[in-house]
């Protein structure tokens, strides 16, 4: 029952806000629907943790420790982002960048986007997973192009074309998966149910599964932001509203990687070797190294942190590619830390760019003077995402690096070099933004910084102490991935 409420609330919210999203209290309604979704996600999580995996709807939906973890994370970040967007989008309207019609489109598309991601996470059918990812793509195109400027329209078009190509490749991979499953499970929708596929994975044709995984990895990997198909991501982050940047980095990339991991479990069982893991390690390492050096060249603050997202998703992909209990645990932990930290950073960056009227880092100075809360939020978020102790990103990166040293020592120098370059570049660019000299007056309003410090507080807590039940949850999910 919780699952149908979980999926129904965002859909209802999308329809309701499409009709009434222009009203003055629409941001509060958007936040209310997001809160109800979070409540359903919490109830579902408690049920799965207590009772174990669950099949719903004649097997068309399947919830286990892995996807319910992502459901909870998605619902939480969606709610805090909705809270952040309340004052942010109102100020955008006051500045003339948005009108009532576009605000209605924003709120409606936001709920549809969240609903599509939750459907992708909970469906047991690999075909419906593809459909949900396509729905999330279309909703995001509307969100990225919200300002209707030439740059935002170009970014949305680029996003649509590149991710459209990627999703088409993922469709072909899904067709190949069905082709392999049909010989064992027979024709019909049941041949694409992941639980059925997982039960007979050792009987699936290895050659077809290998080819299917290549298409699935490249297809869904495009939406993860893996190099070399990453170029849509910086544009979408830079030109769309900041709340959209937060949910793109914090949520959509995770859901796309989830689809890759579900496919990897099947391929590993069919092949009995590390082909899938090796491919993931290769794409992940390339993304980490390339993104780190591209960060150095950035002048736009949102583009810089977009490349940081590519770097961290590459690191997570590399961890999952290594496989094993520790690497999978580290990948799940880093996925959590990145979602919470990067969304907090975009919350802080959003208000900073609103105040100064620019996203160029050279023109943003002295945030600690114009608004100390905002300045400290951005600085602490930056320190956290760069992997400084005692924040949780340090713990997850430490686990990934030490596992790589032990199992794949050849990759360690590349990882350390990339992380070092990214650290120096980001810290060097953010430090004057926060502590530099400025003649701007103090902010005339108090930004919505509660979501920033809520996220960073969780990241700090998980860096110091992971509650036993949460650690057990991560371990169980890591085991499901082949750990």
ABEGO torsion letter per residue (X at the ends): XAAAAAAAAAAAAAAAAAAAAABAAAAAAAAAAAAAAAAAAAAAAAAAAAAEBBBBGGGABBBBAAAAAAAAAAAAAAAAAAAAAAAAAAAAAAAGABBAAAAAAAAAAAAAAAAAAAAAAABABAAAAAAAAAAAAAAAAAAAAAAGBAAAAAAAAAAAAAAAAAAAAAAAAAAAAAAAAAAAAEBEAAAABAAAAAAAAAABBAAAAAAAAAAAAAAAAAAAGBOAAAAAAAAAAAABBAAAAAAAAAAAAAAAAAAAAAAAAAAAAAAGBAAAAAAAAAAAAAAAAAAAAAAAABABAAAAAAAAAAAAAAAAAAAAAAEEAAAAAAAAAAAAAAAAAAAAAAAAAAAAAAAAGBABAAABBGAAAABAAAAAAAAAAAAAAAGBOABAAAAAAAAAAAAAAAABAAAAAAAAAAAAAAAAAAAAAAAAAAABBBABBBBABBBBAAAAAAAAAAAAAAAABBBAAAAAAAAAAAAAAGX
